[in-house]
Amino acid sequence: MIIFNNVHKAFGDRQVLSGFSLEVPEGETMVIIGYSGTGKSVAIKHIVGLLVPDEGKVTVDGQHVAALARRELYALRAQIGYVFQFSALFDSLSVFENVAMGVRKQGHLTPAELDTRVHEALELVDLPDAADQLPVELSGGMRKRVGIARAIALRPKYLLYDEPTTGLDPVTSAVIDELMLRMQKQLGVTGIVITHDMRSAYTVGTRIAMLYEGRVQQVGTVDEIRHSTDPIVRQFIEGRATAMPAGPFA
């Protein structure tokens, strides 16, 4: 289980998280929605220790992330797959090498086992023949899938998706949504998805939390959010023009 407990985070004078609290039980896919600049990506970076709260704490399976020693933090990160917003692939490396990178750093597989692990991950994301290609040869949707393959090759307990459908056409976005559902069902992973895309949120989420002004405005099932009477939630999910919180943090 991942727990955010009264997390505060500021960058200079900009207060991004202001008492952010949320629980993500095992086996769920929690979708975090909210306006640009409200701290969604900032929040999940605390899970892997890329950021440390100014106040409050984040725990993963009972471990206080900010208090972990370096070796313990690396062990925790090995259980967490991170799918970056723009895939973050290395253009000079083949798809195989991109997917293999994290597993190779763990250093516990033989070359044959590594080869099997990478090809299994590519098979799971429907790219069985892409291992020798370079990222530049792939479509945007294919690059997203390679990013997911790299994350699942680690055999993680948790998967964090940062804007997985951003920049994709509706059909390709639906393919990525189906893939995220498959990862949850086949691998049993617990997921956190950051998105502005309500169609995607309704498709992949077990529960949805809206982040507003640094804290959770509402959290509930898909149906509860879809039928929310909270005016701030309704403005967002209906896409109605309104004054939005300003800020550089997604």
Number of C-alpha atoms within 10 A of each C-alpha: 15 19 20 21 16 17 24 22 23 16 10 7 6 12 15 27 27 20 18 23 19 18 14 18 14 15 17 19 25 26 27 24 25 26 20 18 19 26 27 27 22 18 25 22 16 20 24 22 20 11 15 20 18 13 15 16 21 28 18 16 12 10 16 15 23 18 14 14 10 10 9 13 17 14 13 20 17 20 17 22 26 24 24 18 18 16 23 13 21 13 12 11 15 18 28 20 19 23 27 22 16 16 21 15 10 12 9 10 14 10 10 8 11 18 13 14 20 26 21 17 24 25 14 19 22 15 17 13 11 19 17 11 14 19 21 13 12 14 12 19 21 19 20 27 25 29 26 29 28 28 27 30 23 23 18 19 18 27 24 25 25 23 21 28 25 16 13 15 11 12 10 17 20 16 15 23 21 14 18 24 17 16 19 18 12 9 14 15 23 23 29 23 26 26 25 21 16 17 14 20 22 18 14 25 22 17 21 27 23 22 23 25 20 23 22 19 15 16 19 15 16 19 12 13 20 16 12 16 10 11 8 15 22 15 12 18 19 10 10 9 8 9 6 14 13 12 14 10 15 19
